[in-house]
Amino acid sequence: MNILLINPKFPDTFWSFKHALKFVSKRTTFPPLGLLTVASLLPHSWNKRLVDMNVQDLREIELKWADLVFLGGMSIQLKSARAVIEQCKTMGKKIVAGGPLFTAFSDEFEDVDYLVLNEAELTLPQFLVDMKNRNVHHIYQSDQWADVTTTPVPMWSLINSKYYSSMNIQYSRGCPYDCEFCDITVLYGHTPRTKTKEQMLSELEAVYSIGWKDDVFIVDDNFIGNKALLKKEILPAIRQWMERKKHPFGLNTEASINLSDDEELMHMMVKAGFNTVFVGIESPNEESLIECKKSPNRNRNLIESVKKLQHNGLQVQGGFIVGFDSDPSSIFQKLVEFIQESGIVTAMVGLLNAPTGSRLYKRMLKEGRLLKAMSGDNTDFSMNFIPKMNYDFLVNGYRSILENIYSSKQYYTRVKEFLRTYNPPKVRISFVKSNHLKALVKSVIILGVMDKERLHYWKLFFWSLFTRPRMFPLAITFTIYGYHYKRILEYYAAG
Ligand code: SF4
């Protein structure tokens, strides 16, 4: 049996880092972890190939080879997924589809042959049994949560790692919180389900064995869902492994802001090799946090918490949202001030949207404010419900935030603010990234020579070189990220 796994294309967004990836000669950010895991769940005797459309085109010859196509994807990949479905139909290829896109919108994919939804560990085995017995149904679903201690190591042999800027590993699923706009708990539940220490080490070893020495993203939506286990078993084991291998990876993940309350945990994460956390800050407006039930963020000085993380060696990337019912008209200015003061360089600001199945979705439906399914890109100026604030006022305010925080002046000021606070771990990584040298040269040419706002680049270049030499590579990385954000902003502005 020949199986072709297809990962549809992502559009260009703030999250794609497309314009930054050119500097390091990479084609996309991450491999399709879900599909690689599904590949490991399929019978070993089957032949498998992967086409990640973010690194290569889907060619007819590959489809001809396939007996069955496995299609994955998230909401944001909808357009490309639709095109793949059409192409498969034209060529008479049967499709098995799964992943968040198909799980959330199963009604809209009646034309897909087989929908294997929810967590594949639960639904795929039955599909395979039915296939063997020639008794396959259209849809496979589950209302249970999978036991991730049985999840196999992803089939890394299917990718060419040189196309990616980072590898990814999943440690846990589920989050103990209940934010109104979030569909993570709908997809994965409230109880964090974690892999074992042995699994984590096998996962790290598997990525290492494909020759990878660079960043690894632990993709969990909230890595610190079970702090006790992290402290007792997981982080000490990762730390020992990293020391044994001479620190081959720079680790980053997502965590709730209460990580900043736990010095021991921050310290252990940094010692284990973590250098960056993405934190959902959402809003500096307390009423908006109450409205969306972002409980870990409430009743705290959020700027102080961010600075604590930075000071302890964790760069903070922040997620922010505008469009809450409780947002005052001053929210736009307030948010800009917050972002600048916090030194969060990578500040992802989005318009509030209601993912299918989330509590917000249900509320908007009940209040007659729901308009459509969300696009999956919360930075494309679209909303899928009617906001309380006048829509044009909201969108203009939103645009003003982006134009402000990603203007060269504000952006470079923020980078400096961050580099002044950041206290990077004193761990020596065991490799020199040749593509980082290439990136430096390209940044000099593109940002230092060709860019009309090159003065900002050179000021940061020399400032970091002479006053923060240890952070010089990071400063250059930020100049490249800034280039990407500006290009994306221009793209959105052009409509
Ligand atoms: S803390 Fe993050 S992952 Fe958890 S429910 Fe809130 S938004 Fe979702």
Boltz pocket constraint, residues with backbone or C-beta under 6 A from the ligand:
constraints:
  - pocket:
      binder: B
      contacts: [[A, 175], [A, 176], [A, 177], [A, 178], [A, 179], [A, 182], [A, 183], [A, 184], [A, 185], [A, 221], [A, 222], [A, 256], [A, 280]]
      max_distance: 6.0
